[in-house]
Amino acid sequence: MTGFLFERGDEKMRTYRLVIAYDGTAYQGWQRQANTEMTIQGILESCISKAAGYAVEVNGSGRTDAGVHARGQTASVVLHGKAEDGFFTEKVNKLLPPDIRIREAGLEKNGFHARKSAVGKRYVYQIDTDEKPDVFDRRYTYHFPKKLDIAAMQQAAELLTGTHEFAAYTDKKDETSTKRTIYAIMVGGQGGRINIQYEGTGFLYHMVRILTGTLLEVGMGTRRIESVTIALEAKDRTKVGFLAPARGLFLDEVYYKEKSWKEE
Amino acid sequence: MTGFLFERGDEKMRTYRLVIAYDGTAYQGWQRQANTEMTIQGILESCISKAAGYAVEVNGSGRTDAGVHARGQTASVVLHGKAEDGFFTEKVNKLLPPDIRIREAGLEKNGFHARKSAVGKRYVYQIDTDEKPDVFDRRYTYHFPKKLDIAAMQQAAELLTGTHEFAAYTDKKDETSTKRTIYAIMVGGQGGRINIQYEGTGFLYHMVRILTGTLLEVGMGTRRIESVTIALEAKDRTKVGFLAPARGLFLDEVYYKEKSWKEE
């Protein structure tokens, strides 16, 4: 069956990059799974395949855990022909549930791959420190009603910046390499809300959430600032902080070379 | 049974004012109903009664429709004794579901009544004009992907400001009085979002949502600006705009005399 999106006779492969926003609350994470239909990748593949008229594969920049959100996840998809205007942002969006949206779609050179071509990522972790959790943002913040020392958190964050072996800051035992570069961690807050922004080459399984739990312990004063680097050297998961819950985490942006990120 | 909140022998009646925030998405509106437990008033009464140890009544500043939200609904409640610190904002809040929260509670003179003592209200209606609805704010905005003329909407809004018979702008046929005073309607917007703020002495059933539907028709250019006042004089519901959906509407604040609102 040939989808309506083809110009007659033009079935040349074309690679598209998608920028995707989703509310992860209802989903079992990004990655397609055999035992559930509630994954972002699975739903995107099913809706794009339906719109195209044949089965397509959607490759994300990386997995996000169950419950994690995205304002700017990216994915690559190869179509057998040229997508007409609005194929992704109108036709596919109409098929998607209201908690998943394709924000942008653009043609890339063949060979582009959302994960392999990525050079960096930005995550934001949102914390609600008010005694009473916000009624409207409760799906998108971690309710942590403690008095936090933001200056101490920022100092610890600076110690974590740079290129390190982050073996202590992951829950996956068998990573091939645990070396990553964090360009910046920014801790900012006002009025009962603290956001922590992470920029780096890439992040290990659970890394951003463990970094966040560790910084929160520093903020509460139950952990010394220097302990965050001692843990790097010890490569020991038990020496760092708790796993902050998924609901506060957003994948905000994935960087690619042509944006000349970090090249200025 | 005597609740723990009483000082020994002190069962003097005391009147409290509550400021309440709620996400109305899951509820059948403010007002208690015999056939459903999903009302804000019903749930507040049940949780406060449980915390107090006896049945209490909660009187709101007014009803909100099914699906309408509040950042600052108010209610009065009479207790048989003095509430200890944190009775409402901690003890009762712990019993409430995460989409209803008591933001503040304060002692008032006996005789205070959240509805009868109110002198004004502020509502905000939130509109998402982007082609693709926002994934995270979809419960709190009306998705209306049209190009809107904000200046025209503001002109129509100014014609509606003042003291008028608003019979055309309600869906209730038998109001005793339809005279209301609107102090201000402010239409503001940027980046795919338009908010309309309404301040006035009070609003009739569906009035804010019908005013919003009418202003949106002006913004689209399908309704002339002057028609909004012609409709006031005609007192004819069919001469004004559509009923904008509940999800975009927030009751933001209820005003009382001691705030010297509009007295400066």
Interface residues (C-beta under 8 A of the other chain):
Chain A: A21 Y22 D23 H69 T89 E90 N93 P98 D99 I100 R101 I102 R103 E131 K132 P133 V135 F136 R138 Y140
Chain B: A21 Y22 D23 H69 T89 E90 N93 P98 D99 I100 R101 I102 R103 E131 K132 P133 V135 F136 R138 Y140
